[in-house]
């Protein structure tokens, strides 16, 4: 099934007024095939989420018992904290490069 065929199937289903399972049986389409294409279509409709703001801090944090950790701590809006100790700069740079590549406009 192609995207276009699924769109036609969706339109015909809506026009028929029949229950989904009855229509799929008559059309000779497996329910699993239908749900695959429905999810795919739904995911394409959702706008891409903007990248979450990340803050880099250099102040003491109670999570670290009042001492300033060496390295970098990423604080995400959902409360997640990712700490990269001193000497892990290459790992952090690699992680950021791979995760942000889809959010950077080409030159």
C-alpha positions as CSV (number, residue, x, y, z in Angstrom):
1,X,0.0,0.0,0.0
2,X,1.2,3.5,-0.8
3,X,0.5,6.7,1.0
4,X,-1.9,7.7,-1.8
5,X,-3.7,4.4,-1.6
6,X,-4.1,4.8,2.1
7,X,-5.6,8.3,1.6
8,X,-8.1,6.9,-0.9
9,X,-8.9,4.1,1.6
10,X,-9.5,6.6,4.4
11,X,-11.7,8.8,2.2
12,X,-13.8,5.8,1.0
13,X,-14.1,4.5,4.6
14,X,-15.5,7.9,5.7
15,X,-17.9,8.0,2.8
16,X,-19.2,4.5,3.3
17,X,-20.4,5.1,6.9
18,X,-19.6,1.4,7.6
19,X,-17.8,0.2,10.7
20,X,-14.0,0.0,10.3
21,X,-13.7,-3.7,10.5
22,X,-16.5,-4.4,8.0
23,X,-15.1,-1.9,5.5
24,X,-11.6,-3.3,5.8
25,X,-12.9,-6.9,5.3
26,X,-14.8,-5.8,2.1
27,X,-11.8,-3.9,0.9
28,X,-9.4,-6.8,1.5
29,X,-7.2,-4.8,3.8
30,X,-5.7,-6.3,7.0
31,X,-6.3,-4.3,10.2
32,X,-2.6,-4.3,11.0
33,X,-1.9,-2.7,7.6
34,X,-4.5,-0.1,8.2
35,X,-3.2,0.8,11.7
36,X,0.4,1.0,10.4
37,X,-0.6,3.5,7.7
38,X,-2.9,5.4,10.1
39,X,-0.1,5.8,12.6
40,X,2.3,6.9,9.9
41,X,-0.2,9.5,8.6
42,X,-0.9,10.7,12.1
43,X,2.8,11.1,12.9
44,X,3.3,13.2,9.7
45,X,0.5,15.5,10.7
46,X,2.1,16.4,14.1
47,X,4.4,19.4,13.9
48,X,8.0,18.7,14.7
49,X,8.7,19.6,18.3
50,X,11.1,22.5,18.9
51,X,14.3,21.6,20.6
52,X,14.1,22.0,24.3
53,X,16.1,24.8,25.9
54,X,19.1,23.5,27.7
55,X,20.8,25.6,30.4
56,X,24.5,25.2,31.4
57,X,25.2,26.1,35.0
58,X,28.4,26.9,36.9
59,X,26.9,27.4,40.3
60,X,26.7,25.0,43.3
61,X,23.7,22.7,43.1
62,X,22.1,20.9,46.0
63,X,22.1,17.7,44.0
64,X,25.9,17.7,44.3
65,X,25.9,18.3,48.1
66,X,26.8,22.0,47.8
67,X,30.0,21.5,45.9
68,X,30.6,22.6,42.4
69,X,31.1,19.6,40.2
70,X,33.9,19.6,37.6
71,X,32.6,19.2,34.0
72,X,29.3,20.1,32.6
73,X,25.8,19.6,33.9
74,X,22.9,19.9,31.4
75,X,19.6,20.9,33.1
76,X,16.5,20.0,31.0
77,X,13.1,21.7,31.4
78,X,11.6,18.4,32.6
79,X,14.0,18.3,35.5
80,X,16.4,15.8,34.0
81,X,20.0,16.5,34.8
82,X,22.9,15.0,32.8
83,X,26.3,15.5,34.3
84,X,29.5,15.0,32.2
85,X,32.6,15.0,34.4
86,X,35.9,16.5,33.6
87,X,37.5,14.5,30.8
88,X,34.3,13.6,29.0
89,X,34.2,16.7,26.8
90,X,34.5,14.6,23.6
91,X,31.6,12.4,24.7
92,X,29.4,15.5,25.4
93,X,30.4,17.1,22.1
94,X,29.6,13.8,20.2
95,X,26.2,13.5,22.0
96,X,25.2,17.1,21.2
97,X,26.4,16.9,17.6
98,X,24.3,13.7,17.0
99,X,21.2,14.9,18.8
100,X,21.1,18.4,17.3
101,X,22.0,17.6,13.7
102,X,18.4,17.6,12.6
103,X,17.8,21.0,14.2
104,X,20.6,22.9,12.5
105,X,19.9,24.5,9.1
106,X,22.4,23.6,6.4
107,X,24.8,26.3,5.3
